[in-house]
């Protein structure tokens, strides 16, 4: 078995900032006027030294359980429905003056175990959709 180098950090504080893409992530976000998130994780190493880790291009996401395999039709139906729901909510709350058409950056099919409260036995793998937010300015 090969030992993989690792870095451990006890998380003390985690914050984020929005800034234009840098050389590290410009190939993912070519629009230099776009603001992308960077997580700043401050903490201590196991030896007690202070450290800060910057994680570039992190997008917020949510996981939804679906009852069948991923299809492109399901992807489009979910994308349309989520976009309509978010737009309706923003319009009702008058938080958004300009209309945005696509709040979903992408949808990825994943397999995972769903946590069920009060169930102690392992759950089987299920089809999930990872929906990434597209609200970066």
DSSP file (Angstrom, degrees, kcal/mol; ACC not computed):
  #  RESIDUE AA STRUCTURE BP1 BP2  ACC     N-H-->O    O-->H-N    N-H-->O    O-->H-N    TCO  KAPPA ALPHA  PHI   PSI    X-CA   Y-CA   Z-CA
    1    1 A X              0   0    0      0, 0.0     2,-0.4     0, 0.0     0, 0.0   0.000 360.0 360.0 360.0 133.0    0.0    0.0    0.0
    2    2 A X        -     0   0    0      1,-0.0     2,-0.6     0, 0.0     0, 0.0  -0.706 360.0-127.9 -90.2 132.3    1.4    3.4   -1.0
    3    3 A X        -     0   0    0     -2,-0.4     2,-0.5     3,-0.0    -1,-0.0  -0.692  21.7-151.2 -78.6 122.3    1.4    6.2    1.5
    4    4 A X        -     0   0    0     -2,-0.6     2,-0.0     1,-0.0    -1,-0.0  -0.817  22.1-114.4 -93.6 129.2   -0.3    9.3    0.0
    5    5 A X        -     0   0    0     -2,-0.5     2,-0.3     1,-0.0    -1,-0.0  -0.354  41.7-174.9 -61.8 141.4    1.0   12.6    1.4
    6    6 A X        -     0   0    0      2,-0.0     2,-0.4    -2,-0.0    -1,-0.0  -0.922  22.2-143.0-136.3 162.1   -1.7   14.4    3.3
    7    7 A X        -     0   0    0     -2,-0.3     2,-0.4     2,-0.0    -2,-0.0  -0.993  15.8-161.0-127.3 124.0   -2.2   17.7    5.0
    8    8 A X        +     0   0    0     -2,-0.4     2,-0.4     2,-0.0    38,-0.3  -0.862  11.4 175.8-108.5 141.3   -4.2   18.0    8.2
    9    9 A X        -     0   0    0     -2,-0.4     2,-0.7    36,-0.2    36,-0.2  -0.970  27.8-137.1-145.5 125.1   -5.7   21.2    9.5
   10   10 A X  E     -A   44   0A   0     34,-3.3    34,-1.3    -2,-0.4     2,-0.4  -0.750  34.2-125.9 -81.9 117.7   -7.9   21.8   12.5
   11   11 A X  E     +A   43   0A   0     -2,-0.7    32,-0.2    32,-0.2     3,-0.1  -0.495  43.4 159.1 -71.8 119.6  -10.5   24.2   11.3
   12   12 A X  E    S+     0   0A   0     30,-2.9     2,-0.3    -2,-0.4    31,-0.2   0.765  70.9   4.7-102.6 -43.6  -10.7   27.3   13.4
   13   13 A X  E     -A   42   0A   0     29,-2.1    29,-3.2     2,-0.0     2,-0.4  -0.998  58.5-169.2-147.0 138.2  -12.4   29.7   11.0
   14   14 A X  E     +A   41   0A   0     -2,-0.3     2,-0.3    27,-0.2    27,-0.2  -0.996  20.3 153.1-131.0 126.7  -13.8   29.3    7.5
   15   15 A X  E     -A   40   0A   0     25,-2.4    25,-3.5    -2,-0.4     2,-0.3  -0.859  24.5-141.7-140.5 175.8  -14.8   32.3    5.3
   16   16 A X  E     -A   39   0A   0     -2,-0.3     2,-0.3    23,-0.2    23,-0.2  -0.936   7.3-164.9-139.5 163.0  -15.0   33.1    1.7
   17   17 A X  E     -A   38   0A   0     21,-1.7    21,-2.1    -2,-0.3     2,-0.5  -0.967  18.3-131.5-141.2 158.2  -14.4   35.9   -0.8
   18   18 A X  E     +A   37   0A   0     -2,-0.3     2,-0.3    19,-0.2    19,-0.2  -0.952  39.7 149.0-111.2 130.3  -15.4   36.7   -4.3
   19   19 A X  E     -A   36   0A   0     17,-2.1    17,-2.9    -2,-0.5     3,-0.1  -0.970  50.0 -79.8-152.9 163.4  -12.7   37.8   -6.8
   20   20 A X  E     -A   35   0A   0     -2,-0.3    15,-0.2    15,-0.2    12,-0.1  -0.266  64.8 -82.9 -62.9 156.5  -11.8   37.6  -10.5
   21   21 A X        -     0   0    0     13,-0.5     2,-0.2    10,-0.4    -1,-0.1  -0.295  46.8-152.8 -60.2 143.1  -10.3   34.3  -11.6
   22   22 A X    >>  -     0   0    0     -3,-0.1     4,-0.9     1,-0.0     3,-0.6  -0.439  39.6 -81.5-105.0-175.2   -6.5   34.0  -11.1
   23   23 A X  T 34 S+     0   0    0      1,-0.2     4,-0.3     2,-0.2     3,-0.3   0.798 125.0  62.3 -59.4 -29.2   -4.0   31.9  -13.0
   24   24 A X  T 34 S+     0   0    0      1,-0.2    -1,-0.2     2,-0.1     3,-0.2   0.897 120.5  18.1 -64.9 -41.6   -5.0   28.8  -11.1
   25   25 A X  T X> S+     0   0    0     -3,-0.6     4,-2.1     1,-0.1     3,-0.7   0.168  87.5 109.2-121.7  19.1   -8.5   28.7  -12.3
   26   26 A X  T 3< S+     0   0    0     -4,-0.9    -1,-0.1    -3,-0.3    -3,-0.1   0.811  77.4  59.5 -67.1 -28.8   -8.7   30.9  -15.4
   27   27 A X  T 34 S+     0   0    0     -4,-0.3     3,-0.3     1,-0.2    -1,-0.2   0.792 110.6  42.2 -70.2 -25.7   -9.1   27.8  -17.6
   28   28 A X  T <4 S+     0   0    0     -3,-0.7     2,-0.5     1,-0.3    -2,-0.2   0.858 127.6  30.6 -83.5 -39.4  -12.3   27.0  -15.7
   29   29 A X     <  +     0   0    0     -4,-2.1    -1,-0.3     1,-0.1    -8,-0.2  -0.780  68.2 170.8-120.7  83.2  -13.6   30.6  -15.6
   30   30 A X        +     0   0    0     -2,-0.5     2,-0.9    -3,-0.3    -1,-0.1   0.732  55.0  91.7 -70.5 -20.9  -12.3   32.3  -18.7
   31   31 A X    >   -     0   0    0      1,-0.2     3,-1.4     2,-0.1   -10,-0.4  -0.636  61.1-165.4 -76.9 106.3  -14.4   35.5  -18.1
   32   32 A X  T 3  S+     0   0    0     -2,-0.9    -1,-0.2     1,-0.3    -2,-0.1   0.625  84.9  59.6 -73.1 -10.8  -12.0   37.7  -16.1
   33   33 A X  T 3  S+     0   0    0    -13,-0.1    -1,-0.3     2,-0.1     2,-0.2   0.602  84.2 101.5 -87.5 -11.8  -14.9   40.0  -15.0
   34   34 A X  S <  S-     0   0    0     -3,-1.4     2,-0.5    -5,-0.1   -13,-0.5  -0.499  72.2-133.3 -73.0 138.8  -16.8   37.1  -13.4
   35   35 A X  E     -A   20   0A   0     -2,-0.2     2,-0.3   -15,-0.2   -15,-0.2  -0.835  26.5-172.2 -93.7 125.2  -16.5   36.9   -9.6
   36   36 A X  E     -A   19   0A   0    -17,-2.9   -17,-2.1    -2,-0.5     2,-0.2  -0.884  23.5-107.1-119.3 151.5  -15.7   33.4   -8.3
   37   37 A X  E     -A   18   0A   0     -2,-0.3    20,-2.0    21,-0.3    21,-0.6  -0.461  26.5-172.2 -79.5 146.8  -15.7   32.1   -4.8
   38   38 A X  E     -AB  17  56A   0    -21,-2.1   -21,-1.7    18,-0.2     2,-0.3  -0.984  16.2-142.4-132.6 123.8  -12.5   31.2   -2.8
   39   39 A X  E     -AB  16  55A   0     16,-2.7    16,-2.4    -2,-0.4     2,-0.5  -0.684   8.9-158.3 -83.5 138.8  -12.7   29.5    0.6
   40   40 A X  E     -AB  15  54A   0    -25,-3.5   -25,-2.4    -2,-0.3     2,-0.6  -0.971   8.7-170.9-117.4 113.9  -10.2   30.7    3.2
   41   41 A X  E     -AB  14  53A   0     12,-2.9    12,-2.6    -2,-0.5     2,-0.4  -0.926   2.2-168.9-111.0 115.5   -9.8   28.0    5.9
   42   42 A X  E     +AB  13  52A   0    -29,-3.2   -30,-2.9    -2,-0.6   -29,-2.1  -0.841  29.5 111.5-103.9 138.3   -7.7   29.2    9.0
   43   43 A X  E     -AB  11  51A   0      8,-2.4     8,-2.4    -2,-0.4     2,-0.3  -0.918  56.2 -79.0-172.9-161.0   -6.5   26.7   11.5
   44   44 A X  E     -AB  10  50A   0    -34,-1.3   -34,-3.3    -2,-0.3     6,-0.2  -0.948  31.2-127.1-127.9 148.6   -3.6   24.8   13.1
   45   45 A X    >   -     0   0    0      4,-2.6     3,-2.2    -2,-0.3   -36,-0.2  -0.395  40.0 -97.3 -82.7 167.9   -1.6   21.8   12.1
   46   46 A X  T 3  S+     0   0    0    -38,-0.3    -1,-0.1     1,-0.3   -37,-0.1   0.784 126.9  56.3 -57.6 -26.1   -1.2   18.8   14.4
   47   47 A X  T 3  S-     0   0    0      2,-0.1    -1,-0.3     1,-0.0    -3,-0.0   0.474 123.1-106.0 -85.3  -0.5    2.2   20.2   15.4
   48   48 A X  S <  S+     0   0    0     -3,-2.2     2,-0.2     1,-0.3    -2,-0.1   0.480  72.0 141.1  94.5   2.9    0.5   23.5   16.5
   49   49 A X        -     0   0    0      1,-0.1    -4,-2.6    -5,-0.0    -1,-0.3  -0.543  54.5-114.3 -79.9 145.4    1.6   25.7   13.6
   50   50 A X  E     +B   44   0A   0     -6,-0.2     2,-0.3    -2,-0.2    -6,-0.2  -0.510  41.4 176.4 -75.7 146.0   -0.8   28.2   12.2
   51   51 A X  E     -B   43   0A   0     -8,-2.4    -8,-2.4    -2,-0.2     2,-0.4  -0.988  22.8-157.8-149.6 155.9   -2.0   27.7    8.6
   52   52 A X  E     -B   42   0A   0     -2,-0.3     2,-0.4   -10,-0.2   -10,-0.2  -0.995   9.8-163.6-136.0 131.0   -4.3   29.1    6.0
   53   53 A X  E     -B   41   0A   0    -12,-2.6   -12,-2.9    -2,-0.4     2,-0.5  -0.955   4.7-156.5-116.2 131.8   -5.7   27.1    3.1
   54   54 A X  E     -B   40   0A   0     -2,-0.4     2,-0.6   -14,-0.2   -14,-0.2  -0.937   5.0-167.3-107.6 125.7   -7.3   28.7    0.0
   55   55 A X  E     -B   39   0A   0    -16,-2.4   -16,-2.7    -2,-0.5     3,-0.5  -0.951  15.2-151.6-115.0 112.8   -9.7   26.6   -2.0
   56   56 A X  E     +B   38   0A   0     -2,-0.6   -18,-0.2   -18,-0.2   -19,-0.1  -0.573  64.4  12.2 -90.2 144.9  -10.5   28.2   -5.4
   57   57 A X  S    S+     0   0    0    -20,-2.0     2,-0.4    -2,-0.2    -1,-0.2   0.757  72.2 166.1  72.4  29.0  -13.6   27.9   -7.4
   58   58 A X        -     0   0    0    -21,-0.6     2,-0.4    -3,-0.5   -21,-0.3  -0.650  17.6-161.4 -79.8 126.8  -15.9   26.2   -4.9
   59   59 A X        -     0   0    0     -2,-0.4     2,-0.1   -23,-0.1    75,-0.1  -0.887  20.2-116.8-107.8 138.9  -19.5   26.2   -5.9
   60   60 A X        +     0   0    0     -2,-0.4    73,-2.9    73,-0.1     2,-0.3  -0.451  43.5 172.4 -67.5 146.6  -22.4   25.7   -3.5
   61   61 A X  E     -C  132   0B   0     71,-0.2     2,-0.3    -2,-0.1    71,-0.2  -0.958  23.6-149.3-148.4 166.0  -24.5   22.6   -4.3
   62   62 A X  E     -C  131   0B   0     69,-1.7    69,-2.9    -2,-0.3     2,-0.5  -0.969  15.9-132.6-135.5 155.7  -27.3   20.4   -3.1
   63   63 A X  E     -C  130   0B   0     -2,-0.3     2,-0.4    67,-0.2    67,-0.2  -0.919  18.9-169.8-110.0 132.3  -28.0   16.7   -3.5
   64   64 A X  E     -C  129   0B   0     65,-2.2    65,-2.6    -2,-0.5     2,-0.4  -0.967  19.1-131.8-120.0 137.7  -31.4   15.4   -4.4
   65   65 A X  E     -C  128   0B   0     -2,-0.4     2,-0.3    63,-0.2    63,-0.2  -0.724  26.0-170.2 -85.7 134.5  -32.4   11.8   -4.4
   66   66 A X        -     0   0    0     61,-2.0    61,-0.4    -2,-0.4     4,-0.1  -0.853  25.7-131.7-121.4 160.7  -34.2   10.6   -7.5
   67   67 A X  S    S+     0   0    0     -2,-0.3     2,-0.3    59,-0.1    61,-0.1   0.424  82.2  32.2 -94.5   2.5  -36.0    7.3   -8.1
   68   68 A X  S    S-     0   0    0     59,-0.1    -2,-0.1     1,-0.1     3,-0.1  -0.858  94.0 -67.5-146.3 178.8  -34.4    6.4  -11.4
   69   69 A X        -     0   0    0     -2,-0.3     2,-0.2     1,-0.1     5,-0.1  -0.306  60.5 -91.6 -70.3 158.0  -31.2    6.6  -13.4
   70   70 A X        +     0   0    0     58,-0.1     2,-0.3    -4,-0.1    -1,-0.1  -0.481  48.5 174.0 -70.2 134.7  -30.0    9.9  -14.8
   71   71 A X     >  -     0   0    0     -2,-0.2     4,-2.2    -3,-0.1     5,-0.1  -0.938  43.4-116.8-134.5 160.8  -31.2   10.8  -18.3
   72   72 A X  H  > S+     0   0    0     -2,-0.3     4,-2.3     1,-0.2     5,-0.2   0.843 117.5  55.0 -66.5 -31.6  -30.7   14.0  -20.3
   73   73 A X  H  > S+     0   0    0      2,-0.2     4,-2.5     1,-0.2    -1,-0.2   0.926 108.1  47.9 -65.9 -43.5  -34.5   14.5  -20.3
   74   74 A X  H  > S+     0   0    0      2,-0.2     4,-2.7     1,-0.2     5,-0.2   0.905 109.8  54.2 -61.9 -41.6  -34.5   14.3  -16.5
   75   75 A X  H  X S+     0   0    0     -4,-2.2     4,-2.5     1,-0.2    -2,-0.2   0.940 111.3  44.2 -55.9 -49.9  -31.6   16.8  -16.4
   76   76 A X  H  X S+     0   0    0     -4,-2.3     4,-2.6     2,-0.2     5,-0.2   0.892 113.0  50.9 -66.8 -40.1  -33.5   19.3  -18.5
   77   77 A X  H  X S+     0   0    0     -4,-2.5     4,-2.3     2,-0.2    -1,-0.2   0.926 113.5  45.1 -62.2 -44.7  -36.8   18.9  -16.5
   78   78 A X  H  X S+     0   0    0     -4,-2.7     4,-2.7     2,-0.2     5,-0.2   0.921 113.1  50.4 -65.2 -43.9  -35.0   19.4  -13.2
   79   79 A X  H  X S+     0   0    0     -4,-2.5     4,-2.4    -5,-0.2    24,-0.2   0.931 112.8  46.1 -59.6 -47.7  -33.0   22.4  -14.5
   80   80 A X  H  X S+     0   0    0     -4,-2.6     4,-2.3     1,-0.2    -1,-0.2   0.917 114.1  48.0 -62.2 -44.6  -36.2   24.1  -15.9
   81   81 A X  H  X S+     0   0    0     -4,-2.3     4,-2.5    -5,-0.2    -2,-0.2   0.922 112.9  47.0 -64.8 -45.2  -38.2   23.4  -12.7
   82   82 A X  H  X S+     0   0    0     -4,-2.7     4,-2.5     2,-0.2     5,-0.2   0.919 112.2  50.7 -63.4 -44.0  -35.4   24.7  -10.4
   83   83 A X  H  X S+     0   0    0     -4,-2.4     4,-2.4    -5,-0.2    -2,-0.2   0.915 111.8  47.5 -60.4 -43.7  -34.9   27.8  -12.5
   84   84 A X  H  X S+     0   0    0     -4,-2.3     4,-2.5     2,-0.2    -2,-0.2   0.920 112.4  49.3 -63.6 -44.2  -38.7   28.6  -12.5
   85   85 A X  H  X S+     0   0    0     -4,-2.5     4,-2.2     2,-0.2    -2,-0.2   0.917 114.0  44.4 -63.1 -44.2  -39.0   28.1   -8.7
   86   86 A X  H  X S+     0   0    0     -4,-2.5     4,-2.6     2,-0.2     5,-0.2   0.926 114.0  49.6 -67.3 -43.9  -36.0   30.3   -7.9
   87   87 A X  H  X S+     0   0    0     -4,-2.4     4,-2.3    -5,-0.2    -2,-0.2   0.912 111.7  49.3 -61.5 -42.0  -37.1   33.0  -10.4
   88   88 A X  H  X S+     0   0    0     -4,-2.5     4,-2.5     2,-0.2    -1,-0.2   0.914 111.6  49.0 -63.1 -43.1  -40.6   33.0   -8.9
   89   89 A X  H  X S+     0   0    0     -4,-2.2     4,-2.0     1,-0.2    -2,-0.2   0.916 112.6  47.0 -64.0 -43.3  -39.3   33.3   -5.3
   90   90 A X  H  X>S+     0   0    0     -4,-2.6     5,-1.8     2,-0.2     6,-0.9   0.884 112.7  50.0 -66.1 -37.9  -37.0   36.2   -6.2
   91   91 A X  H ><5S+     0   0    0     -4,-2.3     3,-0.6    -5,-0.2    -2,-0.2   0.914 110.9  48.7 -66.3 -43.2  -39.8   38.0   -8.1
   92   92 A X  H 3<5S+     0   0    0     -4,-2.5    -2,-0.2     1,-0.2    -1,-0.2   0.870 116.2  42.7 -65.1 -37.0  -42.2   37.5   -5.1
   93   93 A X  H 3<5S-     0   0    0     -4,-2.0    -1,-0.2    -5,-0.2    -2,-0.2   0.468 104.1-132.4 -88.3  -1.9  -39.6   38.8   -2.7
   94   94 A X  T <<5 +     0   0    0     -3,-0.6    -3,-0.2    -4,-0.5    -4,-0.1   0.819  67.6 129.2  54.2  34.4  -38.6   41.6   -5.0
   95   95 A X      < +     0   0    0     -5,-1.8     2,-0.5    -6,-0.2    -4,-0.1   0.646  61.7  56.3 -87.4 -17.1  -34.9   40.7   -4.5
   96   96 A X        +     0   0    0     -6,-0.9    -1,-0.1     1,-0.1    -2,-0.1  -0.964  49.4 172.9-124.1 122.2  -34.1   40.6   -8.1
   97   97 A X  S    S+     0   0    0     -2,-0.5     2,-0.3    -3,-0.1    -1,-0.1   0.770  71.9  58.3 -96.3 -31.1  -34.7   43.4  -10.6
   98   98 A X  S    S-     0   0    0      1,-0.0     2,-0.5     0, 0.0    -1,-0.0  -0.763  88.8-118.5 -98.5 148.0  -33.0   41.8  -13.6
   99   99 A X        -     0   0    0     -2,-0.3     2,-0.4    -3,-0.0    -2,-0.0  -0.721  24.5-165.5 -90.0 127.1  -34.2   38.5  -14.9
  100  100 A X        -     0   0    0     -2,-0.5     3,-0.2     1,-0.1   -13,-0.0  -0.928   5.4-164.7-109.9 135.1  -31.7   35.6  -14.9
  101  101 A X  S    S+     0   0    0     -2,-0.4     2,-0.5     1,-0.2    -1,-0.1   0.773  72.8  43.9 -91.7 -27.6  -32.5   32.5  -16.9
  102  102 A X        +     0   0    0      1,-0.1    -1,-0.2    32,-0.1   -22,-0.1  -0.875  44.8 160.2-130.9 102.1  -30.1   29.9  -15.6
  103  103 A X        +     0   0    0     -2,-0.5    31,-2.6   -24,-0.2     2,-0.6   0.577  63.8  82.2 -90.0 -12.4  -29.6   29.5  -11.8
  104  104 A X  E     -D  133   0B   0     29,-0.2    29,-0.2     1,-0.2     3,-0.1  -0.845  56.5-170.7 -98.7 119.1  -28.2   25.9  -12.3
  105  105 A X  E     -     0   0B   0     27,-2.9     2,-0.3    -2,-0.6    -1,-0.2   0.940  69.4 -34.4 -73.6 -47.3  -24.5   25.8  -13.3
  106  106 A X  E     -D  132   0B   0     26,-0.9    26,-2.7     2,-0.0     2,-0.5  -0.967  49.4-132.4-166.1 161.6  -24.7   22.0  -13.9
  107  107 A X  E     -D  131   0B   0     -2,-0.3     2,-0.4    24,-0.2    24,-0.2  -0.988  22.6-169.1-121.6 127.1  -26.3   18.8  -12.8
  108  108 A X  E     -D  130   0B   0     22,-2.5    22,-3.1    -2,-0.5     2,-0.4  -0.958  19.9-130.1-118.7 131.8  -24.1   15.8  -12.2
  109  109 A X  E     +D  129   0B   0     -2,-0.4     2,-0.3    20,-0.2    20,-0.2  -0.649  36.7 170.5 -76.4 134.0  -25.4   12.2  -11.6
  110  110 A X  E     -D  128   0B   0     18,-2.5    18,-2.9    -2,-0.4     2,-0.4  -0.946  29.9-131.6-137.8 159.5  -23.8   10.6   -8.5
  111  111 A X  E     +D  127   0B   0     -2,-0.3     2,-0.3    16,-0.2    16,-0.2  -0.933  41.6 144.2-110.3 138.2  -24.3    7.5   -6.4
  112  112 A X  E     -D  126   0B   0     14,-2.0    14,-2.7    -2,-0.4     2,-0.4  -0.984  48.5 -96.1-162.5 170.9  -24.4    7.8   -2.7
  113  113 A X  E     -D  125   0B   0     -2,-0.3     2,-0.4    12,-0.2    12,-0.1  -0.830  35.2-136.9 -98.1 134.7  -25.9    6.6    0.6
  114  114 A X        -     0   0    0     10,-0.5     2,-0.5    -2,-0.4     9,-0.1  -0.756  16.0-126.6 -92.5 133.4  -28.8    8.6    2.0
  115  115 A X        -     0   0    0     -2,-0.4     2,-0.5     8,-0.0    -1,-0.0  -0.683  25.8-170.9 -79.8 124.4  -28.8    9.3    5.7
  116  116 A X    >   -     0   0    0     -2,-0.5     3,-1.3     3,-0.2    -2,-0.0  -0.973  22.7-124.5-116.8 120.0  -32.1    8.2    7.3
  117  117 A X  T 3  S+     0   0    0     -2,-0.5     3,-0.1     1,-0.2     0, 0.0  -0.284  92.8  18.2 -61.2 148.1  -32.6    9.2   10.9
  118  118 A X  T 3  S+     0   0    0      1,-0.2     2,-0.5     2,-0.0    -1,-0.2   0.662  98.4 111.6  65.4  19.9  -33.3    6.4   13.4
  119  119 A X    <   +     0   0    0     -3,-1.3    -3,-0.2     1,-0.1    -1,-0.2  -0.984  40.2 179.6-122.7 121.2  -31.9    3.8   11.1
  120  120 A X        +     0   0    0     -2,-0.5     2,-0.2    -3,-0.1    -1,-0.1   0.581  53.4  88.6 -99.4 -10.1  -28.6    2.2   12.2
  121  121 A X  S    S-     0   0    0      1,-0.1     2,-0.0     0, 0.0    -2,-0.0  -0.582  90.1 -90.4 -89.9 154.1  -28.0   -0.2    9.3
  122  122 A X        -     0   0    0     -2,-0.2     2,-0.2     1,-0.1    -1,-0.1  -0.336  40.6-132.5 -63.3 137.6  -26.1    0.8    6.2
  123  123 A X        -     0   0    0     -9,-0.1     3,-0.1     1,-0.1    -1,-0.1  -0.610  22.3-109.9 -87.7 149.3  -28.2    2.1    3.4
  124  124 A X        -     0   0    0     -2,-0.2   -10,-0.5     1,-0.1     2,-0.1  -0.327  43.4 -86.8 -72.1 161.5  -27.8    0.9   -0.2
  125  125 A X  E     - D   0 113B   0    -12,-0.1     2,-0.3   -14,-0.1   -12,-0.2  -0.457  52.4-168.3 -66.1 140.5  -26.3    3.2   -2.9
  126  126 A X  E     - D   0 112B   0    -14,-2.7   -14,-2.0    -2,-0.1     2,-0.4  -0.894  28.2 -97.5-130.4 159.5  -28.9    5.3   -4.5
  127  127 A X  E     + D   0 111B   0    -61,-0.4   -61,-2.0    -2,-0.3     2,-0.3  -0.656  48.6 175.4 -76.7 127.5  -29.1    7.6   -7.6
  128  128 A X  E     -CD  65 110B   0    -18,-2.9   -18,-2.5    -2,-0.4     2,-0.5  -0.903  25.6-137.8-128.8 158.5  -28.6   11.2   -6.6
  129  129 A X  E     -CD  64 109B   0    -65,-2.6   -65,-2.2    -2,-0.3     2,-0.7  -0.984   9.7-151.2-117.1 126.8  -28.3   14.5   -8.5
  130  130 A X  E     -CD  63 108B   0    -22,-3.1   -22,-2.5    -2,-0.5     2,-0.6  -0.878  15.6-163.8 -96.2 113.3  -25.6   17.0   -7.5
  131  131 A X  E     -CD  62 107B   0    -69,-2.9   -69,-1.7    -2,-0.7     2,-0.4  -0.883   3.5-154.7-106.5 114.8  -27.0   20.4   -8.5
  132  132 A X  E     -CD  61 106B   0    -26,-2.7   -27,-2.9    -2,-0.6   -26,-0.9  -0.744  17.4-121.3 -94.7 134.6  -24.4   23.2   -8.6
  133  133 A X  E     - D   0 104B   0    -73,-2.9   -29,-0.2    -2,-0.4     3,-0.1  -0.402  15.2-163.4 -73.7 144.8  -25.5   26.8   -8.1
  134  134 A X        +     0   0    0    -31,-2.6   -30,-0.1     1,-0.1   -32,-0.1  -0.111  53.1 116.7-117.6  33.9  -24.8   29.4  -10.8
  135  135 A X        +     0   0    0    -32,-0.2     2,-0.2     2,-0.0    -1,-0.1   0.243  35.1 127.0 -91.4  15.8  -25.3   32.5   -8.7
  136  136 A X              0   0    0      1,-0.1  -100,-0.1    -3,-0.1   -77,-0.0  -0.538 360.0 360.0 -72.7 137.7  -21.7   33.8   -9.0
  137  137 A X              0   0    0     -2,-0.2    -1,-0.1  -102,-0.1  -101,-0.1   0.434 360.0 360.0 -88.0 360.0  -21.7   37.4  -10.3
